[in-house]
Amino acid sequence: MPATDTAARPSARDRLLAAADELFYAEGVHTVGIDRVIERAGVAKATLYSTFGSKDGLVRAYLEGRHAERRDRVLAHVERHTDPRERALAPFDALDDRIAQPGFQGCAFVNASAEADEGTAATEVSREVRAWTRALFTELATAAGAAEPAAVGRQLHLLYDGATLSARMDREADAARAARAAAAGILDAAIVAGAVAPG
C-alpha cells in the first residue's frame, strides 16, 4: 500500500507546476510569490530552485504548459472539420468553449506579460504564442483559398484577441461567437476575392 501511494503521488515538478498554474492564472504571476507556490505544492524552496532555477524559470514552464494546452485544444477543434472555411473559423469555437469554463480570467499570456520586463520568460513565451496563433490563422486562411491570407490571418487574430478581452473585461459570454460571425464575413469576402483573382 505505501509503495502504491508513493507511485501515484505526482512528482515535485508536477506539483509545483499545478500550484503555479492555479495561482498564477487566478491571481497573476507578479502578485503571487514563490512562497505561496511552494506552500501550495508542499515542497521545499530548494526543490523549486533545483527544478526550475528561478521564479522566471517556473513562469516559463507555466506558460509553456498553458501554450501546449491551448494548442492541443485549438487544433482538436480544427481537426473536427474537413471544410477549409470551417477549419479557419474553428479557433473561435475553441475560444468559446474556454470562455464558458469556470474561472476564466482571460488570456494567460497577456496577463503574464502586462507588467513584465522585456527579455523575461513572460514576454518571450507570450511572443512565441502570439506568433504561433497568427501563423495558424494565416495557414488556415491560405488553405481556405483566401486572397491575401497573411492580411486575413492578422484580421482573424485581432478578432480573436478582441473576443478574449471582451469576455474577460466585459464578461460577454458570447464574445467568441460574435467574433466568429465577424471573422466569417472577412473570410468569405477574401475567399470570393481569391476565387476571382487572376491565376
N, C-alpha and C positions, 0 to 999 in steps of 0.2 A: 504493500500500500504506500509507504513513504516514497519508494522508488517511482511509482506511478505518478504521485503528486509532483515530484520533482521534475519528471519528464514532461508533464503537462503544463508546468508553470512557464510563462513567457520569459524570454531572456531579459537581462537587464536592459539591453539595447531596445528591445521591443517595448518594454515598459516605459522607458524614457521617451520614445517616440509617441507612444499612445498618450502619455501625460502632456507632452508638448503639443500634440495635435489638438487635444481638448482645450488646453489652457490658452495657447497662442491664438487659436481661431476665435474662441469666445471673448477673450479679453485684450488680445494684441501682443505681438512679440516684444514691444518696447515696455509695456506695462508689467508683464509677467517676468519675475526674476528667476534666476537659476534655483534658488532655494525652494520656490513653490513647485517647480518641476520635479526636483529630486524627492521632495516630500510626497508628492502625488505618486511618483513612480516607486517609492520605497527603496531607493538605492542611496549609496554614499556619494558625496560630491566628487570624490576621486574617481568613481566609476564613470560619471558623466564626462569628466575631462579625459580619462583614458580612452573612452569610446568615441567622443566627438571632437576632442581637442579644445573646444571653447563653446561659448553660447552661440557664436556665429556659425560654428560647425553644426550645432544642433538645429539652428534655424534653417540652414541649408538642407539638412536631411528632412526636416519637417516639410519644407516647401517642395522638395523633390518628390516626397511621398504624395503630397497633395496633387502635384502635376501628374504623377502616374495614375492616380485615381481618376482625375478629370479626363485624361487622355483615353483611358480604357472606357470610361462611361460615354464620352462623346463618340468614340469610334464604334462602340456597340450600337449606338443609335443610328449611325451612318450605315452600318452593315445590315441593318434591318430592311434596307431598301435596295432595289435594283435600278429604279428610275433615277437618272442623274440629277434631275431637278429636286426630287425629294431627298436625295443624299446631301445636296448642298444646303438644304433647309434643316436637316436633322440636328445639327448642333443646337438649334433653338429649342427643339423638343427635349434634348438632354438638359438644357438650362432650365426649362420649365419644370422638369422633374426635380432638379436640385433646389429650385426656389421653394417648392412645396414641402421640402423636408423640414422637420422641426429644427430650430436652432440656426436657421440660415442667417449668416452675417455678411453676405456679400462676397466679393472676390478676395480670397486669402492673399493673393499676390499684390493686389492694390493696397489692401490693409497693411501688409507687412512692409511694403516699400514706401508708404506715405511719408514716414519720418526718418527713413533710413539714409545713411550717408552713401555716397557713390562708392562703388567698389566692394560693398558688403554683400553677404550672401543674399540678402533680401532683394537688392537691386539687380544682382547678376541673374539669379534664378527667375525673377519676375520678367526680366527682359527676354530670357530664353523661352519662357512660357508664352509670352505675347508673340514672339516671332513664330513659334510653332502654330499658334492659333491663326495668325494671319496667313501663314503658308497653307494651312489646311483649307481655309475658306477659298484661297486662290486656286488651289488644286481642284477643289470641288466645283468651282465656277468654270474652270477650264474644261473639266470633264462634262459639264452640262452644256457646253457649246457657247458660253457667254462671250460676247465681244469684250475686249479689254479686261480679261479676267483678273489682272492684278488690281485694277481700279475697283472692280466689283468686289473682290476679296476684301479690300480695305473698307468699302462701304458696309459690307456684311459684318465685318469685325467691329466697326463703330456702332452698329445697331446692337450687336451682342453685348458690348461694353455698356451701352446706354440702358439696356434691359436689366443688366446686373445691378447697375447703380439705382435705377428706379425701384427695383424690388427691395433693395436694401434701405434706401433713404426714404422712399415714399410708401413703402410697404404695399406696392402694387403687385398683387399675386398673379395678375395676368400679363405682366410686363414682357415676358418672353414670347407669349402668344401675339401680343401687339407688334413686337419687333419682328417676329416671323412673318406676319402679314406684310409689313413694310418691305422686308427682305424679298418676299416673293414678287412684289411689284418691280423692284430693282432687277432681280434675276430674270424675270420674264421679259422685261424690255431688252436686257442685254442678250438674251438668247435669240430673240427676234432679230436684233441687230447683227448678231453673229451669223444667223442663217442667211441674211441678205447681203452680207459683206462680200466684196469680190474675192474670189478664191486665189 
